[in-house]
């Protein structure tokens, strides 16, 4: 079990924990220096995902609207032209 854990973590659990602690401290110092908070980063990520969602599916919704508006003109003209063609 210990060999699997060491293989999974990439080293002994204690050394990995120390490395993660040091890296976390350095990242925390940099984020503090940049005046960023994890909640702000999370909120920006959520906003980015919401904007992407609205952009993709909002434009799809507009496309459907455009097709329906165009069909309101094109389909009746098509049907009238077919009726006229079958008579003549």
C-alpha positions in Angstrom: 0.0 0.0 0.0 2.8 2.3 0.9 4.5 1.8 -2.5 1.2 2.7 -4.3 0.8 5.8 -2.2 4.4 6.9 -2.9 3.9 6.2 -6.6 0.7 8.1 -6.7 2.0 11.2 -4.8 5.4 11.3 -6.5 7.4 10.8 -3.3 6.9 10.1 0.4 3.7 11.5 1.9 5.7 13.7 4.3 8.0 15.2 1.6 5.0 15.9 -0.6 3.1 17.5 2.3 6.1 19.8 3.0 6.4 20.7 -0.7 2.7 21.5 -0.9 3.0 23.6 2.2 5.9 25.6 0.8 4.3 26.1 -2.6 1.0 27.1 -0.9 2.8 29.7 1.2 4.6 31.2 -1.9 1.4 31.3 -3.9 -0.4 32.9 -0.9 2.2 35.6 -0.6 2.0 36.4 -4.3 -1.8 36.5 -4.2 -1.7 38.8 -1.2 0.9 41.0 -2.9 -1.4 41.2 -6.0 -4.3 41.9 -3.6 -6.3 39.0 -4.8 -8.5 36.8 -2.7 -9.5 33.2 -3.5 -13.2 34.2 -3.4 -12.6 36.9 -5.9 -10.9 34.5 -8.2 -13.7 32.0 -7.8 -16.3 34.8 -8.5 -14.4 35.8 -11.7 -14.3 32.2 -12.8 -18.1 31.8 -12.3 -18.7 35.1 -14.1 -16.5 33.9 -17.0 -18.4 30.6 -17.3 -21.8 32.5 -17.1 -20.7 34.9 -19.8 -19.5 32.0 -22.0 -22.8 30.2 -21.5 -24.8 33.2 -22.4 -22.6 34.0 -25.3 -22.9 30.5 -26.8 -26.6 29.8 -26.1 -27.7 33.5 -26.4 -26.3 33.6 -30.0 -28.0 30.2 -30.7 -31.3 31.7 -29.4 -30.8 34.7 -31.7 -30.1 32.4 -34.6 -33.3 30.6 -34.0 -35.2 33.9 -33.8 -33.7 35.0 -37.2 -34.6 31.7 -38.8 -38.2 32.0 -37.6 -38.5 35.6 -38.7 -37.1 34.7 -42.1 -39.4 31.7 -42.4 -42.4 33.9 -41.8 -41.6 35.6 -45.1 -39.9 32.8 -47.1 -42.4 29.9 -46.4 -45.5 31.7 -47.5 -43.8 33.0 -50.7 -42.6 29.4 -51.4 -46.1 28.0 -50.9 -47.7 30.7 -53.1 -45.1 30.0 -55.8 -45.8 26.3 -55.6 -49.6 26.8 -55.9 -49.1 29.1 -58.9 -46.8 26.6 -60.6 -49.2 23.7 -60.1 -52.1 25.7 -61.7 -50.1 26.7 -64.7 
